[in-house]
Every structure is written in C-alpha cells, then in structure tokens.
Amino acid sequence: MGSASTTIRTSRLGLSMLIALTAVQAAGEVTTERGSSIIIFPKVVFDSQGLLTGQPIDTIIQITNTSNSLVFAHCYYMNAAPVDPTRPISEANPPRWQEINFDILLTKQQPTHWVVGSGRPQNPSDPICAGDPKNNTVTNRDCVNAGFDPGRVPLTPDPFVGELRCIEVDSSGAPINGNHLKGEATLVTPEQSAPFATADASKYNAIGLLGLNSDLNSNNSDFTLCIGGGVSAECPGGAEYSPCPETVILNHFAEGAANPVIDAHGNGPSSVTTELTIVPCTQDLENLERPRFTVQFLLTNEFEELFSASTTVDCWGNFRLSDIAFNIFNEAVIGTRFVQTQMKAPPDQSGFLAVAEEFHSQPGIERRAALNLHGDGKRIRADIIRIPEGR
Amino acid sequence: MKTWCLPIAIIAAIAVSGVGIPARSSATVASDQPGAILVFPKIVVDTTQPPKTPRGRIDSLIRISNTSDEPITLKCFYVNANGHCRGAPSVICDPYNPEAVNLCATDDFCIPGWQETDFVVNITARQPVAWLASQGASLCDQSLDPDVPCFPLGDSRSGIGGQTNRDTRVPPVPENPFVGHLKCIAVDRNEVPKEHNALKGELEIIRSNEDDLDVQAYNAIGIRALAGRNDGDNTLVIGGVGQCVEGSRANAVCGHRNDCPGGTCRLPEYEGCPNILILDHFFEGANDPVSGDRINTVLTLVPCTEDYERQVPVEAPIQFLVFNEFEQRFSTSRIINCFHEFRLFDIDGARPGDVRSIFSAAVNGTLTGQTRMRGVTGDDPRLGYTWLGVAEEFRDGAGSAAFNIHYHGARPQSDFIHLP
C-alpha cells in the first residue's frame, strides 16, 4: 500500500514536473495578445485643457478577466506630468513621479472599463444602456458606468500623463501567476478646432507579463516581483514572470516623410511623425526610486544603411523621434521613407517596454494611429517590480 | 528514495528531450514577435473617383521588415475576397456590408469570392520595405513615380555584401475596389519554405479626401517556425500534435517516424493558430464616453488553413460567446467562408441600428463586452479550423482605430497551408 501510494505520488510529482517543464518551455517574452498576470499601459493621458499635449485628450481603459474565476488586481497609476503643467519639464519643473494605486475585482469573464479623467465610482444604480425594440430605437446611450463596478477607480489629476500597470493578486492581496488579465487603451481627442477638427481615436493593447508556471504558482507571493532572470538574493526562486524583451523593434516612417496615400489622392503635401512612449520594466513603487536607463537605437534604412543614436529615459519617456539625437530620424538625414529601428537597454540597466503613435497630416488635418511594438529575445538580467507591502 | 527518483528522472528527461511524447507546438501565433509567416487579415482598396464603395477613397500601406542579418525571400499570396454579381461576373459587389449600394441587378445577388495572386519579394538584411496595395511596387530603378514606395536596392545600388531586391515585383491588387487578405511565407531562393523567424509587418489603412483624413494601423500576425521541423515540402503544418500519415497507425498521434509503421509522422512545422480568439469591444450603438460619438466595431476573420494549390476555401461555423459587464452571457454562431468582414450586429443577422442584436448596447445594458470566438472542428477531425482576425472601431463622424485581438490556447489538430 505504501509502495502504491508512493508510486501514485511519484507519478503525480512527475506529471507536475512535466507540466512545469512544459510551462517553462511555453513561457515566452511579454505579450500584447494573451491573458497575463501583469498588464502595463505605457501611455495614459488625460489633459482636458491640452496644456501638455496641445489638444484635449482622455484615455479609455478596458480590462477583462479571461477566466471563469474571480480575479483581483492591484493597479498603479504613475503620474509623470510636470509639477507646473503650463511650463516645460526642466530641473526647476520636474515630473511628479507620483504613484496612485487602487484595487479592482472582476467576476468570471467580466469586461470592465473606465475613463481616466473621470475614474469609476461605485454606484449600483448606474443607468444601463436601453432600447425600445418596438420602435427599434436606443433610448439611453449614456450608460458609461453600467455593469458591475470593478471597485472605486480614482480620478487622476488634470493633466495626467504617465502609465498604468495592474498586477493580478489573490483575495489576500498577494501576487499570483494567474494570467487572467487582458487590456486595451483608447486615446480619444474630442471634437475641437483644427487640426483635430473632428474627434479621433487611437488604440493599443496593454503589454502583458506572463506569470510563469501558472499551474503550480511558483510565485512566492512576496512584494518583490521577479521579471525574468535567474536565482538571486532578491529572487531566491528565480523568475516569477516572463522576461522583458532584449530588443524592442519599431517599423516607422522617417520623420517628416510623406504619406504616399495622401499624396497619391492629391490631398498633400503630407507628413508623418512618430511619437514613442517608453516605460521601464523595473519599478520600485515602495521606495519611489526612479529608474534611469539608456535606450540605444539602431536604425536601418531601406538601403540597408545603419545609423545609431541613444537617449536617456527617466522613469517614463514620451518623445517624437525627431527630438532624438540631432534629427537622425528625419527623412532628410536618413535618406529613405521607411526605417526599422531596434532598441535596447544596456544589460546592467532596466529593460523597457514601449508603444508608438503615428501622426499623419495633410493640410488642416492631423490624425493619429497607435501601434504595439515587437519584442525579440529575452533579457538575461532580472527586472524587479517592488510593490508597497500590505497592498 | 530510489523508487521515485527513477520515474521522475525519466519523465523529466522525456519532457526536456521531447522523445516519446506527442510532438506539439507549445505556443501560438503572435503579432508582437517576428515570425516566419506573416498574415495581414484585412486589406482594402478603393481609389476610384468617385469611390465605388461606402468606404470612401481608401488604400492600404503594407510594411514589412527583416529583423535579422540574413537576406530573406518571401512568397506572398493576396486573396481577393471581392464579391461579384452572379449574373454579371465583372461587376464587383460587397457581400459583407448590408449598407453597401447593391450594384447587382434587382433579380441578381452578390457572391463572395476567393481568388489568389502570388508574388515574390526579396528583402536584404534588416531592410524595411513597403508598398501600396493599389499600386504594388517594383525596383526603384524601374519605377516611374518617385513618390510611390519602391524597392531601392537593384541594378544601380546594392546593400552590404551585394544584397539586392532584384527579382522583386509586387503586383497591384487584382481589382479596384478590393477587399481581401495577404499571407507572406519565408522561403529560400528556390521558394522552398524556410525556418526564418525574422519577419515583422504592419498594415495601415488610410482614407484621404480633401476635407477628411483617417488612419488606422494593425500589426501583421506572425506564425513562428519550429526549429528543425520544416521538411521543405509544399504543405505547411501549422500547430497541432504529430500525426501518422498512412501505414498501420494512420491518424494516430506520433512523436517520431518509428511511431508510424509503414507510414510517416507528420510533425507541426509552425506554431499553432489559437483555439479561441478574444475581442474586447464597445457594444454596438454605444456612445464613446469621451467624445460622445457612436461606436461600431468591425471584425475581420480569415482561416488559418489555406489551400492555394486546389483553390478551395475553408468553410466552418464559428461560435461567439458574448459577456457584458454584468457577467451575463449571450451566444450566437455563424458559418463563414474564406474571409469575412462583419459589423458586430451583422453576426446575429441584425440590421444597422437594430436594438435586437446581442451585440447591441441596448440588449446588453453596458458599454463594453468581451466576445470569445471559437472555430468549430468540421468534418475532417485532423483539421484545426482555427481563425485569425483583426478588429476596427469606427466612431460616427470621427476617426477609426484598428487593433489586434487576443488569443487563448492551441489545438491538438493542425491547420495546413498548401502552396501551389
């Protein structure tokens, strides 16, 4: 009997190992299209007056529980707006680096959303969307908070620029490897004067960090989250989440290049510019230490010619490519309309994640389109997210 | 101690080596990593003046880059999914948009099409290239219009190591207006499929009129090749477990040729397409909470399996599960064929503005929802019947945005791309 139970235990253990090994083999880099345990929205903007962005803008956050179980998450806004939003960022007017956090709860398969500038109050009597089938008319379209409220989502300051990251936890608040969260962010500019005469929207998927070994939950549930890497003093059990990519790849127009469709339709002259938003993988929300890291750019033009540049990002970076390194991204310098840019951080600094927005313009009109970037390779060094204890 | 160490060691060794267990691709496709096959689920063109479709004057810009230091050849396939009138085959119609002007005669109707056109693109190391779907592209040496994207490395100029784009010529899409999709497969110079996970791509759909502009972009979906698996034939095996072909164990699961006496073990050559597609969306007719504009979502689905050899389109049902923010669930299903572009309300047969659709905000009561889509396994139990797709959000009187949809899981069955 003892032998038989040992064999069963052995088989279970062996199968668990098999599952664990399979899970490790299946674990890849960050993802923008699978349920994850940490989701990161690199670009979140609310600016009702257009003080920072030139036009009023707000962001709609959508998050969904892709599982049949209840899911809890801690979410953290990181405000990178300058102390005085009417003046540019400088040493005398630094970014705030202010963290605001809150909890959300999603029932099985529940989608939820909120508008960053409005938050989401808890009110079970929110009016629901409604229609009259007899007359085939919608009688209430203004049902913005209808549905189970995921929790009380706070309003952000106005203006707010920065990031949002949500970490899946259990009911006690301990981080877990559930891989149940997905999300999208929609940046919406309401109707204004030219060049945004009519409303416009761009949308990207949240970037997900997969919890590893989710069948066994190898996450040690402490408040130091190990993103990739091996065993170390900070990460005695090794990686808990998939590593950040070694290289982030962006295909883009050279700055100022013409959009061939606009010109072919006779509506030119046109031009395209790209805005890149970069956030670090490492983040210390306990001590509010600002990760400062270098981003190396390797550009290849259509002639297969190589160029390189670098910039420094302090916690959250958001810039037009034309603002980097003596206009190297400009079409006149790089020589072709289309460019591939590969970006890396030095191995001893924080890894990073990014999204891009393209701004296409023809006379009197400008329009935006967001893109998730590609990742290639895995960083060897662990990135660490340290969250405040007891949250 | 000895009694349990041995089985664990054996199982661990099996897991590491993969020997003796069904060979299965462990991951699925990805639009955020370079792959060996790129899928652009939606390409639209209408540059006619005045435009013949309600889409307006529109064109698609296709961008592809090689992320590696080696040159690469692509074998690309446009699939023309234009509808044509049954009684007048030269007349293009739109079978996907119930609001489209019916260009067919009163007693005629629109039949969806499936017609492939293929071409070859040579890309040098790390090179980004692009072309307009309406115009195609050739070497810049041969290009007549300097403002149209072209391939710059040809007879007059070469890249590092003498690499060029020679022998590349991308035809314009075969009809204007056009709706369809594009698949590009990494091959060698002899057009034999190659394991080269170095392709990334994006597509921009641009609508430009004198007083209006709209731009949306999505990432091409990459299918990664599995190391050491490609047998170089013209049947590409996408995901699934190994399966015996012919022999005494035909159709049985296998991990090695020895598992299939008298036959061969067909192993997956590429990572699998997803079991379930997940779309977060605004319900139809809801108002954007920021701009106040009414939102509609358009979903485009294409099959993972494609038979370019026999020109046979895949037809299969898709099950849709819809969840609102009250955790309430609705479901519906549709049989789709080859390529399908839906407004969400069209999935369950409603008309524009119909408040009876299960995708309507009026029925769901909430602003946003989650829809899970699953292709139903058909008559052939070996075939995966999986789908890929992309979504677009349209705001009345405002801009639109495209985005990639999410995936969940993989299937034990394979999908196949049969090359001519």
Interface residues (C-beta under 8 A of the other chain):
Chain A: S3 T6 T7 R9 T10 S11 L13 G14 L15 M17 L18 L21 T22 Q25 A26 G28 E29 V30 T31 T32 E33 R34 G35 D58 I60 Q62 T64 T66 T107 K108 Q109 Q110 P111 T112 H113 V115 S118 I128 C129 A130 G131 D132 P133 N136 T137 V138 T139 R141 D142 C143 V144 A146 G147 F148 K182 G183 E184 T186 V188 T189 P190 E191 T198 A199 D200 A201 S202 K203 Y204 N205 I249 N251 A258 N259 P260 V261 I262 D263 A264 H265 G266 N267 S270 T300 N301 E302 F303 E304 L306 T336 R337 F338 V339 Q340 Q342 E358 H360 S361 Q362 G364 I365 E366 R367 R368 A369 A370 L371 N372 L373 H374 G375 D376
Chain B: T3 W4 P7 I8 I10 I11 A12 I14 A15 V16 S26 A27 A30 S31 D32 Q33 P34 T47 R57 D59 L61 R63 S65 T67 T124 A125 R126 Q127 P128 V129 A130 L132 S134 Q135 D147 V148 P149 F151 P152 L153 R157 G159 I160 Q163 K200 G201 E202 E204 I206 S208 N209 E210 D211 D212 L213 D214 V215 Q216 A217 Y218 N219 I278 D280 F283 G285 A286 N287 D288 P289 V290 S291 G292 D293 R294 F323 N324 E325 F326 E327 R329 G353 D354 V355 R356 S360 A361 A362 V363 N364 G365 T366 L367 T368 G369 Q370 R372 E393 R395 G397 A398 G399 S400 A401 A402 F403 N404 I405 H406 Y407 H408
